[in-house]
Amino acid sequence: MAISAGGSLNTVPNPVQATLASNYVDFTTAATEGWAQQYLPDLMEKEAEVFGNRTISGFLSQVGAEEAMTADRVVWSEQGRLHLAYTGTVTVATSVIAITGHAGTNATYGAGTHGLRVGDTVLVAASAGASVTIPCRVTAVSTDDVTCLPYTQGHITEFSVSNGAAVTVLKYGSEWAKGSDTPYTTANEPSFTSFVNKPVIIRDMFHVSGSDASAVGWVEVSGEDGTSGYLWYLKAEGETRMRFADNCEMMCLEGVEIANDTTLDTQTLGGALPQGGTQGLFDAISTRGNASSGITGVTGGGDLAEFDAILAEFDSQGAIEENMIFCNRSVSLAIDDMLAAMNGVGAGGSSYGVFENDEDMALNLGFSGFRRGSYDFYKSDWKYLNDAGTRGAINSRDTANAIRGVIVPAGVSSVYDQQLGRNMKRPFLHVRYRASQTDNRRFKTWVTGSVGAATSELDAMRVNYLSERCLITQGANNFMLLN
């Protein structure tokens, strides 16, 4: 029987030391495509990490806390203001000043009612026409009107030029005659505002077939979560887990609630009650907090003037002394330049950043914090607002509505917890997640399939991720959104 050689053999030896087509193994065929001509590839085993630390989670862990809950909603109430101040319009008739327009002018104190009573002493201030402040005594009240008599008759002449103008009324005390009885029939009840937020279910998964799970790659991979090795599916699963953790935080930042007139299919998200969506940090500050469009690196003290305006707004709110600024690169550099302009140049060289620098020292061109008035600000760059893979990409596209940072108060707030039935001290920001003795849904993972511990006939490994959570933003009036 004859032996026939394969027609594709290419191993004929040659006595000459030369790289000929007849004396080396051909790796250029389609079956082995990807190899170099006559030499093996110079393989760099380590995967290059060209984007640095890609995860953005960690913001909420710095400024807030986490608590478990068992309900479908979180309801909390926040204190109203202690003192009585209202807005309205003034009508001057002889020696009587009638203040109207209380209904709906200040939601903090309720609509259609006010707390002023006969005998109260008030300050009535107007800026239109003649800018005056008149001390008065309340002589008559109704649902929406307050009639006041000024302590000085000459104030009527001053105030008459402001007839119909907007005014602010502030109670500062009361005055009664000797031996008089207290004629009050109603008491001023403390005011508060209730807020509601609901958790949303966040899900993701990773899938790898049994064949791929048993394959070894050429490149050594690693991840920010500590995964490493030559198995690509380890890296893919690790990155899916990190991306899901980031999504849990991003949902708490970017989430919005579904409006009643939305065309989004609410049945898919749980029906009419509760409505789908959740209120994230940015939406809560936009709705109930403050916003500043300054701090842009304007020369001539522009940024400092903007900070002074921020301080004035904080003074009118909770006046919390310590605040954290989480911002993008442009705001961070603008603050550095502002502080450097205030610092000036020292004798014989710059004293920018670290004071008393000499020529042999590395010059510090940045600041981590400063104090202005009675407020301390600590600045931190926020990767989420800079990275082109997260909010940075949105900000670069929609520059008019870009979010460039947030100012978050440090410390805790006192709120009434509806579930516990008492006042609680909690951070202004904290995450609520669903949990019970049976199931903890803070960050839930489970594996199905036949790879590893077999749980089904599926020839694959499926890793499931689930979380049910929401962000509680208490005292949003103490926050500032930099847009």
VOPAGU-2260 file (C-alpha; in pm, 1 decimal, decimal comma):
REM VOPAGU-2260
SITE   aa  ch    i         X         Y         Z
SITE  MET   A    0       0,0       0,0       0,0
SITE  ALA   A    1     139,8     335,1    -101,1
SITE  ILE   A    2     159,0     628,2     140,1
SITE  SER   A    3      45,9     958,5      -3,1
SITE  ALA   A    4     177,4    1281,7     149,4
SITE  GLY   A    5     -58,0    1568,4     210,1
SITE  GLY   A    6     -55,1    1829,4     -61,4
SITE  SER   A    7     -20,9    2112,9     190,5
SITE  LEU   A    8     300,2    1990,7     354,2
SITE  ASN   A    9     563,5    2264,1     359,5
SITE  THR   A   10     844,8    2110,6     560,4
SITE  VAL   A   11    1107,2    2027,0     294,8
SITE  PRO   A   12    1454,0    2079,5     453,2
SITE  ASN   A   13    1711,9    2289,7     276,9
SITE  PRO   A   14    2089,8    2264,0     334,3
SITE  VAL   A   15    2124,6    2640,4     307,4
SITE  GLN   A   16    2052,3    2866,0     611,4
SITE  ALA   A   17    1787,9    3078,2     447,4
SITE  THR   A   18    1425,1    3160,6     505,3
SITE  LEU   A   19    1273,3    3005,7     199,4
SITE  ALA   A   20     914,9    2916,0     125,5
SITE  SER   A   21    1016,6    2549,6     127,1
SITE  ASN   A   22    1174,2    2523,9     474,3
SITE  TYR   A   23     950,7    2698,5     727,8
SITE  VAL   A   24     603,0    2643,8     857,9
SITE  ASP   A   25     353,2    2873,6     684,5
SITE  PHE   A   26     132,9    3055,1     933,4
SITE  THR   A   27     -29,7    3282,8     675,8
SITE  THR   A   28    -316,1    3054,5     585,2
SITE  ALA   A   29    -670,0    3142,6     682,6
SITE  ALA   A   30    -671,3    2877,1     952,7
SITE  THR   A   31    -390,4    3053,4    1139,2
SITE  GLU   A   32    -453,2    3409,6    1029,0
SITE  GLY   A   33    -322,6    3669,3    1270,3
SITE  TRP   A   34      35,3    3537,6    1307,4
SITE  ALA   A   35     334,7    3723,5    1167,0
SITE  GLN   A   36     512,9    3587,3     861,7
SITE  GLN   A   37     804,4    3376,3     978,7
SITE  TYR   A   38     825,4    3493,6    1338,3
SITE  LEU   A   39     599,2    3456,7    1638,4
SITE  PRO   A   40     434,5    3781,1    1753,3
SITE  ASP   A   41     605,8    3985,7    2022,8
SITE  LEU   A   42     325,1    3959,6    2274,4
SITE  MET   A   43     289,2    4224,4    2545,8
SITE  GLU   A   44     106,5    4029,1    2812,1
SITE  LYS   A   45     -13,0    4318,6    3029,3
SITE  GLU   A   46    -324,0    4503,0    2917,0
SITE  ALA   A   47    -263,0    4876,8    2890,8
SITE  GLU   A   48    -475,5    5085,9    3129,5
SITE  VAL   A   49    -515,7    5401,0    2919,5
SITE  PHE   A   50    -814,0    5558,1    3100,1
SITE  GLY   A   51    -688,2    5539,8    3457,2
SITE  ASN   A   52    -946,1    5462,3    3722,0
SITE  ARG   A   53   -1266,4    5441,3    3518,5
SITE  THR   A   54   -1517,4    5401,6    3799,9
SITE  ILE   A   55   -1696,1    5711,7    3930,4
SITE  SER   A   56   -1875,7    5575,0    4238,3
SITE  GLY   A   57   -1774,5    5707,7    4577,9
SITE  PHE   A   58   -1940,3    6050,7    4586,4
SITE  LEU   A   59   -2236,7    5940,2    4795,6
SITE  SER   A   60   -2016,1    5739,7    5030,0
SITE  GLN   A   61   -1825,6    6060,6    5109,9
SITE  VAL   A   62   -2122,4    6286,4    5178,7
SITE  GLY   A   63   -2396,6    6050,0    5293,1
SITE  ALA   A   64   -2492,9    5724,8    5456,3
SITE  GLU   A   65   -2710,8    5423,0    5378,9
SITE  GLU   A   66   -3016,1    5293,6    5562,0
SITE  ALA   A   67   -3248,1    5000,7    5505,4
SITE  MET   A   68   -3623,9    5032,2    5462,0
SITE  THR   A   69   -3916,6    4798,5    5402,7
SITE  ALA   A   70   -4175,4    5031,3    5242,4
SITE  ASP   A   71   -4248,4    5135,0    4885,1
SITE  ARG   A   72   -4197,7    5501,8    4965,5
SITE  VAL   A   73   -3994,4    5726,4    5188,7
SITE  VAL   A   74   -4187,9    6013,7    5346,6
SITE  TRP   A   75   -4015,5    6281,3    5552,3
SITE  SER   A   76   -4100,2    6630,3    5670,0
SITE  GLU   A   77   -3879,6    6934,5    5704,3
SITE  GLN   A   78   -3919,8    7221,8    5946,7
SITE  GLY   A   79   -4062,8    7551,9    5832,6
SITE  ARG   A   80   -3919,5    7887,1    5926,9
SITE  LEU   A   81   -3962,7    8003,1    6286,0
SITE  HIS   A   82   -4039,8    8371,3    6231,0
SITE  LEU   A   83   -4328,5    8528,4    6041,2
SITE  ALA   A   84   -4245,9    8712,0    5718,9
SITE  TYR   A   85   -4474,9    8764,4    5418,9
SITE  THR   A   86   -4491,1    8938,0    5085,1
SITE  GLY   A   87   -4778,0    9127,0    4927,2
SITE  THR   A   88   -4881,2    9462,5    4782,2
SITE  VAL   A   89   -4960,1    9784,7    4963,5
SITE  THR   A   90   -5259,1   10015,3    4924,4
SITE  VAL   A   91   -5242,8   10352,8    5101,2
SITE  ALA   A   92   -5570,8   10505,5    5217,5
SITE  THR   A   93   -5547,0   10795,2    5465,2
SITE  SER   A   94   -5347,9   10653,6    5756,3
SITE  VAL   A   95   -5420,8   10284,3    5683,3
SITE  ILE   A   96   -5188,0   10047,2    5501,5
SITE  ALA   A   97   -5362,5    9738,1    5367,3
SITE  ILE   A   98   -5132,0    9450,2    5283,2
SITE  THR   A   99   -5283,9    9209,9    5029,6
SITE  GLY   A  100   -5171,8    8909,5    4836,8
SITE  HIS   A  101   -5079,7    8661,1    5107,8
SITE  ALA   A  102   -5257,6    8373,5    4935,2
SITE  GLY   A  103   -4996,7    8162,1    4760,0
SITE  THR   A  104   -4718,9    8421,2    4780,3
SITE  ASN   A  105   -4506,1    8221,3    5020,6
SITE  ALA   A  106   -4552,1    7846,1    5020,2
SITE  THR   A  107   -4342,3    7813,3    5336,9
SITE  TYR   A  108   -4622,0    7967,7    5542,7
SITE  GLY   A  109   -4916,9    7819,2    5360,6
SITE  ALA   A  110   -5159,0    7950,1    5101,3
SITE  GLY   A  111   -5455,6    8172,5    5187,1
SITE  THR   A  112   -5362,6    8215,0    5554,2
SITE  HIS   A  113   -5107,7    8399,6    5760,6
SITE  GLY   A  114   -4997,9    8412,4    6122,1
SITE  LEU   A  115   -5029,1    8786,3    6186,5
SITE  ARG   A  116   -5280,7    8895,3    6454,2
SITE  VAL   A  117   -5414,8    9218,7    6596,0
SITE  GLY   A  118   -5159,8    9376,3    6824,7
SITE  ASP   A  119   -4852,9    9246,6    6638,4
SITE  THR   A  120   -4581,9    9495,6    6554,6
SITE  VAL   A  121   -4441,7    9463,9    6204,7
SITE  LEU   A  122   -4192,7    9620,3    5968,2
SITE  VAL   A  123   -4330,9    9702,3    5624,0
SITE  ALA   A  124   -4060,6    9748,3    5358,5
SITE  ALA   A  125   -4098,9    9857,8    4996,1
SITE  SER   A  126   -3835,0    9908,8    4729,3
SITE  ALA   A  127   -4044,6   10049,3    4442,6
SITE  GLY   A  128   -4103,9   10424,3    4436,5
SITE  ALA   A  129   -3956,4   10533,3    4769,0
SITE  SER   A  130   -3744,7   10268,6    4940,2
SITE  VAL   A  131   -3872,3   10287,4    5295,2
SITE  THR   A  132   -3922,4   10062,5    5599,2
SITE  ILE   A  133   -4213,0   10158,9    5823,1
SITE  PRO   A  134   -4274,4   10017,8    6173,6
SITE  CYS   A  135   -4646,9    9957,3    6222,0
SITE  ARG   A  136   -4898,2    9792,7    6455,0
SITE  VAL   A  137   -5157,6    9553,5    6316,8
SITE  THR   A  138   -5511,8    9679,6    6381,3
SITE  ALA   A  139   -5721,2    9441,7    6171,0
SITE  VAL   A  140   -5668,9    9109,9    5991,3
SITE  SER   A  141   -5857,1    8891,7    5746,9
SITE  THR   A  142   -5768,8    8583,0    5546,7
SITE  ASP   A  143   -5552,5    8768,1    5297,8
SITE  ASP   A  144   -5533,4    9124,6    5430,4
SITE  VAL   A  145   -5353,7    9294,0    5713,7
SITE  THR   A  146   -5433,1    9652,1    5813,1
SITE  CYS   A  147   -5154,0    9839,6    5985,9
SITE  LEU   A  148   -5117,7   10182,0    6147,0
SITE  PRO   A  149   -4770,5   10337,7    6127,9
SITE  TYR   A  150   -4602,0   10456,8    6445,3
SITE  THR   A  151   -4505,2   10780,8    6268,2
SITE  GLN   A  152   -4768,1   10974,8    6073,8
SITE  GLY   A  153   -4502,6   11114,3    5839,5
SITE  HIS   A  154   -4437,0   10767,3    5704,9
SITE  ILE   A  155   -4769,8   10778,4    5520,9
SITE  THR   A  156   -4636,7   11052,5    5295,0
SITE  GLU   A  157   -4319,9   10853,9    5229,4
SITE  PHE   A  158   -4510,6   10537,5    5161,4
SITE  SER   A  159   -4775,2   10687,8    4936,0
SITE  VAL   A  160   -4533,2   10703,0    4642,9
SITE  SER   A  161   -4508,5   10325,0    4667,3
SITE  ASN   A  162   -4882,8   10274,0    4637,5
SITE  GLY   A  163   -4947,9    9932,4    4477,2
SITE  ALA   A  164   -4586,3    9826,4    4510,9
SITE  ALA   A  165   -4464,4    9492,0    4635,9
SITE  VAL   A  166   -4381,3    9490,0    5006,2
SITE  THR   A  167   -4237,6    9257,9    5269,0
SITE  VAL   A  168   -4395,7    9235,9    5613,4
SITE  LEU   A  169   -4194,5    9107,3    5911,0
SITE  LYS   A  170   -4336,6    9056,8    6258,6
SITE  TYR   A  171   -4092,1    9163,4    6526,7
SITE  GLY   A  172   -4311,8    9171,8    6839,2
SITE  SER   A  173   -4640,3    9300,8    6979,5
SITE  GLU   A  174   -4768,6    9583,6    7198,6
SITE  TRP   A  175   -5068,4    9600,4    7428,9
SITE  ALA   A  176   -5218,4    9848,2    7676,9
SITE  LYS   A  177   -5187,4    9807,5    8053,2
SITE  GLY   A  178   -5427,4    9562,0    8204,2
SITE  SER   A  179   -5536,1    9426,1    7870,3
SITE  ASP   A  180   -5630,3    9063,0    7818,4
SITE  THR   A  181   -5488,7    8845,5    7542,5
SITE  PRO   A  182   -5752,9    8856,6    7268,0
SITE  TYR   A  183   -5599,5    8577,5    7061,9
SITE  THR   A  184   -5837,2    8298,8    6966,6
SITE  THR   A  185   -5598,5    8099,4    6749,2
SITE  ALA   A  186   -5239,1    7994,8    6793,3
SITE  ASN   A  187   -4966,8    7986,0    6531,9
SITE  GLU   A  188   -4899,3    7619,3    6464,4
SITE  PRO   A  189   -4552,4    7512,0    6352,2
SITE  SER   A  190   -4532,7    7469,8    5976,4
SITE  PHE   A  191   -4357,7    7188,3    5795,2
SITE  THR   A  192   -4337,6    7050,0    5446,3
SITE  SER   A  193   -4359,9    6681,6    5359,9
SITE  PHE   A  194   -4162,6    6519,6    5079,6
SITE  VAL   A  195   -4186,7    6179,0    4917,3
SITE  ASN   A  196   -3941,3    5972,5    4718,7
SITE  LYS   A  197   -3954,1    5613,4    4602,5
SITE  PRO   A  198   -3687,7    5354,5    4530,0
SITE  VAL   A  199   -3635,5    5221,5    4179,5
SITE  ILE   A  200   -3521,1    4874,8    4079,0
SITE  ILE   A  201   -3190,6    4876,1    3889,4
SITE  ARG   A  202   -3084,3    4558,9    3706,5
SITE  ASP   A  203   -2801,9    4424,8    3491,7
SITE  MET   A  204   -2648,8    4089,0    3399,5
SITE  PHE   A  205   -2335,4    3920,7    3265,3
SITE  HIS   A  206   -2340,9    3611,2    3042,6
SITE  VAL   A  207   -2058,3    3382,9    2929,4
SITE  SER   A  208   -2085,6    3042,6    2762,3
SITE  GLY   A  209   -1925,2    2736,4    2914,1
SITE  SER   A  210   -1673,4    2710,2    2627,8
SITE  ASP   A  211   -1554,0    3069,4    2670,1
SITE  ALA   A  212   -1534,5    3031,5    3045,6
SITE  SER   A  213   -1282,4    2746,8    2998,6
SITE  ALA   A  214   -1061,8    2937,8    2752,2
SITE  VAL   A  215    -735,3    3107,9    2845,3
SITE  GLY   A  216    -649,3    3433,9    2671,4
SITE  TRP   A  217    -308,7    3562,3    2567,6
SITE  VAL   A  218    -330,8    3892,6    2752,4
SITE  GLU   A  219    -312,7    3939,1    3127,0
SITE  VAL   A  220    -612,4    4149,9    3226,2
SITE  SER   A  221    -685,9    4345,0    3541,8
SITE  GLY   A  222    -963,4    4566,2    3674,0
SITE  GLU   A  223   -1020,5    4836,6    3931,3
SITE  ASP   A  224   -1211,2    4588,9    4145,7
SITE  GLY   A  225    -903,3    4364,8    4185,1
SITE  THR   A  226    -984,5    4103,5    3919,6
SITE  SER   A  227    -681,7    3974,8    3729,8
SITE  GLY   A  228    -569,9    3677,4    3525,3
SITE  TYR   A  229    -567,9    3544,9    3170,7
SITE  LEU   A  230    -938,7    3468,4    3153,1
SITE  TRP   A  231   -1124,1    3740,3    2964,6
SITE  TYR   A  232   -1459,1    3656,9    3119,5
SITE  LEU   A  233   -1319,9    3740,6    3465,5
SITE  LYS   A  234   -1245,3    4092,4    3344,8
SITE  ALA   A  235   -1581,1    4122,7    3170,0
SITE  GLU   A  236   -1770,9    4013,1    3479,0
SITE  GLY   A  237   -1568,3    4248,3    3698,1
SITE  GLU   A  238   -1634,2    4543,2    3469,9
SITE  THR   A  239   -2005,5    4461,6    3455,2
SITE  ARG   A  240   -2014,3    4466,8    3835,6
SITE  MET   A  241   -1829,8    4802,1    3849,1
SITE  ARG   A  242   -2053,8    4951,4    3582,4
SITE  PHE   A  243   -2360,9    4838,7    3774,7
SITE  ALA   A  244   -2226,4    4994,1    4095,8
SITE  ASP   A  245   -2170,5    5319,7    3906,1
SITE  ASN   A  246   -2522,1    5300,0    3761,9
SITE  CYS   A  247   -2663,7    5267,5    4112,7
SITE  GLU   A  248   -2493,6    5593,6    4209,9
SITE  MET   A  249   -2570,4    5768,1    3880,6
SITE  MET   A  250   -2939,6    5680,9    3920,8
SITE  CYS   A  251   -2935,6    5858,1    4257,5
SITE  LEU   A  252   -2776,6    6162,3    4093,7
SITE  GLU   A  253   -2963,6    6189,5    3763,4
SITE  GLY   A  254   -3300,8    6028,7    3842,8
SITE  VAL   A  255   -3627,0    6215,9    3781,0
SITE  GLU   A  256   -3985,1    6135,2    3868,0
SITE  ILE   A  257   -4250,8    6060,2    3609,4
SITE  ALA   A  258   -4501,9    6343,8    3574,9
SITE  ASN   A  259   -4873,1    6264,9    3577,2
SITE  ASP   A  260   -4912,1    6365,9    3212,9
SITE  THR   A  261   -4618,9    6167,5    3080,7
SITE  THR   A  262   -4655,4    5938,5    2780,8
SITE  LEU   A  263   -4412,5    5688,3    2932,7
SITE  ASP   A  264   -4579,9    5356,0    2995,2
SITE  THR   A  265   -4625,1    5370,5    3371,5
SITE  GLN   A  266   -4781,0    5024,6    3372,3
SITE  THR   A  267   -4441,1    4886,2    3278,5
SITE  LEU   A  268   -4287,8    5067,2    3576,1
SITE  GLY   A  269   -4539,8    4963,1    3836,2
SITE  GLY   A  270   -4869,7    5126,1    3754,6
SITE  ALA   A  271   -5017,1    5455,3    3867,4
SITE  LEU   A  272   -4916,5    5419,8    4233,9
SITE  PRO   A  273   -4639,9    5460,4    4292,0
SITE  GLN   A  274   -4543,1    5650,1    3980,5
SITE  GLY   A  275   -4223,7    5544,4    3809,4
SITE  GLY   A  276   -3898,2    5729,0    3844,9
SITE  THR   A  277   -3714,3    5864,2    4146,5
SITE  GLN   A  278   -3586,2    6208,1    4237,0
SITE  GLY   A  279   -3209,3    6229,5    4215,8
SITE  LEU   A  280   -2972,8    6488,3    4359,0
SITE  PHE   A  281   -2963,7    6724,4    4060,0
SITE  ASP   A  282   -3341,8    6731,6    4021,8
SITE  ALA   A  283   -3392,9    6783,6    4396,0
SITE  ILE   A  284   -3158,3    7083,7    4401,9
SITE  SER   A  285   -3312,6    7226,8    4084,5
SITE  THR   A  286   -3661,3    7192,4    4234,6
SITE  ARG   A  287   -3606,9    7277,9    4601,6
SITE  GLY   A  288   -3259,0    7427,2    4619,6
SITE  ASN   A  289   -3044,3    7706,1    4476,1
SITE  ALA   A  290   -2844,7    7750,9    4156,8
SITE  SER   A  291   -2548,7    7965,6    4056,3
SITE  SER   A  292   -2421,5    8028,5    3704,3
SITE  GLY   A  293   -2112,7    8221,1    3819,4
SITE  ILE   A  294   -1762,9    8104,7    3918,0
SITE  THR   A  295   -1635,7    8103,2    3561,3
SITE  GLY   A  296   -1285,2    8243,5    3600,4
SITE  VAL   A  297   -1391,9    8604,5    3541,1
SITE  THR   A  298   -1112,2    8845,9    3624,3
SITE  GLY   A  299   -1153,0    9155,3    3836,4
SITE  GLY   A  300   -1312,5    8984,9    4136,8
SITE  GLY   A  301   -1609,7    8843,7    3946,4
SITE  ASP   A  302   -1583,2    8498,8    4102,9
SITE  LEU   A  303   -1537,9    8642,9    4451,6
SITE  ALA   A  304   -1849,5    8855,0    4403,4
SITE  GLU   A  305   -2037,5    8540,9    4298,0
SITE  PHE   A  306   -1922,1    8361,6    4613,4
SITE  ASP   A  307   -2040,2    8655,9    4819,4
SITE  ALA   A  308   -2382,3    8618,9    4654,0
SITE  ILE   A  309   -2376,3    8248,1    4743,6
SITE  LEU   A  310   -2295,1    8336,3    5104,8
SITE  ALA   A  311   -2583,4    8581,1    5115,2
SITE  GLU   A  312   -2818,7    8308,5    4992,8
SITE  PHE   A  313   -2685,1    8061,5    5249,2
SITE  ASP   A  314   -2733,9    8326,3    5519,2
SITE  SER   A  315   -3101,7    8344,4    5424,0
SITE  GLN   A  316   -3130,0    7964,5    5447,3
SITE  GLY   A  317   -2972,7    7732,9    5704,7
SITE  ALA   A  318   -2637,2    7914,8    5735,6
SITE  ILE   A  319   -2443,2    7587,9    5762,5
SITE  GLU   A  320   -2079,7    7685,0    5805,2
SITE  GLU   A  321   -1897,1    7387,9    5649,0
SITE  ASN   A  322   -1963,4    7301,0    5285,2
SITE  MET   A  323   -1807,0    7072,3    5025,5
SITE  ILE   A  324   -1764,1    7184,8    4665,2
SITE  PHE   A  325   -1765,1    6895,7    4416,2
SITE  CYS   A  326   -1691,8    7046,0    4076,6
SITE  ASN   A  327   -1547,5    6989,1    3731,3
SITE  ARG   A  328   -1208,7    7108,3    3614,3
SITE  SER   A  329   -1314,3    7452,6    3490,5
SITE  VAL   A  330   -1473,8    7550,8    3821,7
SITE  SER   A  331   -1180,7    7407,2    4015,6
SITE  LEU   A  332    -931,1    7615,4    3818,7
SITE  ALA   A  333   -1151,9    7924,6    3844,2
SITE  ILE   A  334   -1152,3    7892,3    4224,6
SITE  ASP   A  335    -773,9    7845,1    4225,0
SITE  ASP   A  336    -729,2    8157,8    4012,8
SITE  MET   A  337    -965,7    8354,3    4235,2
SITE  LEU   A  338    -776,7    8261,7    4550,4
SITE  ALA   A  339    -442,8    8325,9    4379,7
SITE  ALA   A  340    -557,6    8675,7    4284,0
SITE  MET   A  341    -647,4    8740,1    4648,0
SITE  ASN   A  342    -310,9    8602,6    4761,6
SITE  GLY   A  343     -93,8    8819,2    4534,4
SITE  VAL   A  344     280,4    8786,6    4491,0
SITE  GLY   A  345     519,8    8772,5    4779,8
SITE  ALA   A  346     853,5    8950,8    4797,5
SITE  GLY   A  347    1121,4    8784,2    4584,6
SITE  GLY   A  348     881,9    8532,4    4424,5
SITE  SER   A  349     531,5    8391,9    4415,4
SITE  SER   A  350     351,1    8297,5    4735,5
SITE  TYR   A  351      74,6    8131,0    4533,8
SITE  GLY   A  352     -57,4    7820,3    4706,1
SITE  VAL   A  353     208,4    7722,2    4957,4
SITE  PHE   A  354     337,3    8038,9    5122,0
SITE  GLU   A  355     707,6    8128,8    5137,1
SITE  ASN   A  356     801,3    7923,9    4832,3
SITE  ASP   A  357    1162,7    7936,3    4722,5
SITE  GLU   A  358    1323,5    7856,1    4387,6
SITE  ASP   A  359    1403,7    7498,0    4491,0
SITE  MET   A  360    1049,9    7406,7    4587,3
SITE  ALA   A  361     774,0    7275,7    4365,9
SITE  LEU   A  362     520,3    7554,6    4334,0
SITE  ASN   A  363     173,8    7460,3    4454,2
SITE  LEU   A  364     -74,3    7615,8    4210,9
SITE  GLY   A  365    -389,3    7478,5    4367,5
SITE  PHE   A  366    -603,9    7520,8    4676,4
SITE  SER   A  367    -807,4    7257,2    4857,9
SITE  GLY   A  368   -1019,9    7495,7    5060,5
SITE  PHE   A  369   -1073,7    7847,0    5186,1
SITE  ARG   A  370   -1276,6    8049,6    5434,7
SITE  ARG   A  371   -1494,2    8342,9    5336,1
SITE  GLY   A  372   -1696,2    8525,0    5599,0
SITE  SER   A  373   -1808,5    8261,0    5847,0
SITE  TYR   A  374   -1816,0    7979,6    5588,4
SITE  ASP   A  375   -1558,6    7710,2    5519,5
SITE  PHE   A  376   -1545,5    7559,7    5170,5
SITE  TYR   A  377   -1352,3    7243,3    5083,8
SITE  LYS   A  378   -1299,1    7181,6    4713,3
SITE  SER   A  379   -1275,4    6844,5    4543,6
SITE  ASP   A  380   -1258,2    6755,5    4173,9
SITE  TRP   A  381   -1548,6    6532,7    4070,2
SITE  LYS   A  382   -1451,6    6278,0    3807,4
SITE  TYR   A  383   -1816,0    6222,3    3714,3
SITE  LEU   A  384   -1840,8    6577,0    3573,9
SITE  ASN   A  385   -1511,4    6555,1    3381,8
SITE  ASP   A  386   -1499,0    6206,6    3228,8
SITE  ALA   A  387   -1601,7    6184,7    2862,9
SITE  GLY   A  388   -1770,3    5852,1    2940,4
SITE  THR   A  389   -2009,1    5998,3    3200,6
SITE  ARG   A  390   -2157,6    6346,0    3265,9
SITE  GLY   A  391   -1860,1    6512,0    3101,3
SITE  ALA   A  392   -1987,8    6399,6    2760,5
SITE  ILE   A  393   -2332,2    6551,8    2824,8
SITE  ASN   A  394   -2184,9    6877,5    2955,7
SITE  SER   A  395   -1964,8    6919,1    2648,8
SITE  ARG   A  396   -2266,7    6878,1    2419,4
SITE  ASP   A  397   -2524,1    7087,1    2608,9
SITE  THR   A  398   -2307,2    7368,1    2742,1
SITE  ALA   A  399   -2606,2    7593,0    2815,5
SITE  ASN   A  400   -2746,1    7347,4    3073,6
SITE  ALA   A  401   -2421,3    7187,9    3186,8
SITE  ILE   A  402   -2387,3    7090,0    3551,5
SITE  ARG   A  403   -2045,1    7208,6    3662,9
SITE  GLY   A  404   -2063,9    7121,9    4030,9
SITE  VAL   A  405   -2262,8    7111,2    4354,2
SITE  ILE   A  406   -2209,5    7268,5    4694,9
SITE  VAL   A  407   -2315,1    7019,6    4961,7
SITE  PRO   A  408   -2352,2    7111,3    5330,7
SITE  ALA   A  409   -2159,1    6904,0    5580,3
SITE  GLY   A  410   -2315,7    6767,3    5895,5
SITE  VAL   A  411   -2660,8    6631,2    5969,7
SITE  SER   A  412   -3019,4    6756,5    5972,3
SITE  SER   A  413   -3305,5    6691,0    6210,8
SITE  VAL   A  414   -3617,0    6554,3    6040,6
SITE  TYR   A  415   -3932,7    6375,8    6148,5
SITE  ASP   A  416   -3934,4    6011,9    6036,4
SITE  GLN   A  417   -4287,0    5894,0    5953,3
SITE  GLN   A  418   -4202,1    5527,2    6001,3
SITE  LEU   A  419   -4026,1    5563,4    6336,4
SITE  GLY   A  420   -4256,1    5840,4    6461,1
SITE  ARG   A  421   -3983,4    6064,2    6601,4
SITE  ASN   A  422   -3720,1    6316,9    6502,1
SITE  MET   A  423   -3397,0    6170,1    6368,2
SITE  LYS   A  424   -3051,4    6309,8    6300,1
SITE  ARG   A  425   -2940,6    6211,0    5952,1
SITE  PRO   A  426   -2694,3    6334,6    5691,3
SITE  PHE   A  427   -2843,2    6575,5    5441,5
SITE  LEU   A  428   -2782,3    6307,6    5178,3
SITE  HIS   A  429   -2842,2    5941,3    5241,8
SITE  VAL   A  430   -2943,3    5637,6    5038,1
SITE  ARG   A  431   -3240,8    5422,4    5130,6
SITE  TYR   A  432   -3248,1    5063,0    5004,1
SITE  ARG   A  433   -3503,9    4784,3    5041,0
SITE  ALA   A  434   -3411,8    4513,2    5287,4
SITE  SER   A  435   -3572,0    4272,5    5529,6
SITE  GLN   A  436   -3474,0    3960,9    5720,3
SITE  THR   A  437   -3556,7    3760,5    5408,6
SITE  ASP   A  438   -3400,2    3964,4    5129,8
SITE  ASN   A  439   -3142,9    4244,1    5117,8
SITE  ARG   A  440   -3170,4    4440,8    4794,1
SITE  ARG   A  441   -2889,9    4689,7    4853,2
SITE  PHE   A  442   -2654,9    4518,1    4604,8
SITE  LYS   A  443   -2785,0    4173,6    4523,4
SITE  THR   A  444   -2606,7    3922,3    4298,5
SITE  TRP   A  445   -2680,7    3560,4    4211,3
SITE  VAL   A  446   -2540,3    3311,6    3959,8
SITE  THR   A  447   -2736,1    3067,5    3742,5
SITE  GLY   A  448   -2632,9    2817,2    3474,3
SITE  SER   A  449   -2409,2    2510,2    3456,2
SITE  VAL   A  450   -2064,9    2672,7    3489,3
SITE  GLY   A  451   -1929,2    2610,6    3835,8
SITE  ALA   A  452   -2211,1    2511,8    4069,4
SITE  ALA   A  453   -2478,5    2394,9    3823,3
SITE  THR   A  454   -2823,4    2538,6    3887,0
SITE  SER   A  455   -2983,9    2478,0    3545,9
SITE  GLU   A  456   -2927,5    2299,8    3211,8
SITE  LEU   A  457   -2797,1    2621,6    3049,9
SITE  ASP   A  458   -2442,3    2571,9    2916,5
SITE  ALA   A  459   -2334,6    2914,0    3038,1
SITE  MET   A  460   -2283,8    3124,4    3345,3
SITE  ARG   A  461   -2525,6    3410,1    3406,8
SITE  VAL   A  462   -2450,2    3661,9    3681,7
SITE  ASN   A  463   -2747,8    3877,2    3780,1
SITE  TYR   A  464   -2725,8    4213,7    3956,7
SITE  LEU   A  465   -3012,8    4396,8    4126,4
SITE  SER   A  466   -3054,7    4693,1    4356,2
SITE  GLU   A  467   -3361,1    4881,2    4481,0
SITE  ARG   A  468   -3275,6    5221,1    4620,7
SITE  CYS   A  469   -3337,1    5595,7    4619,8
SITE  LEU   A  470   -3158,4    5908,2    4740,5
SITE  ILE   A  471   -3304,2    6127,1    5013,8
SITE  THR   A  472   -3204,5    6493,7    4979,7
SITE  GLN   A  473   -3298,5    6669,6    5301,6
SITE  GLY   A  474   -3274,0    7044,2    5336,3
SITE  ALA   A  475   -3221,4    7107,1    4965,5
SITE  ASN   A  476   -3244,4    7480,1    5038,7
SITE  ASN   A  477   -2891,3    7449,7    5179,8
SITE  PHE   A  478   -2752,7    7307,4    4853,2
SITE  MET   A  479   -2620,9    7502,5    4555,8
SITE  LEU   A  480   -2611,0    7371,0    4198,9
SITE  LEU   A  481   -2336,3    7518,6    3981,4
SITE  ASN   A  482   -2467,5    7529,7    3625,1
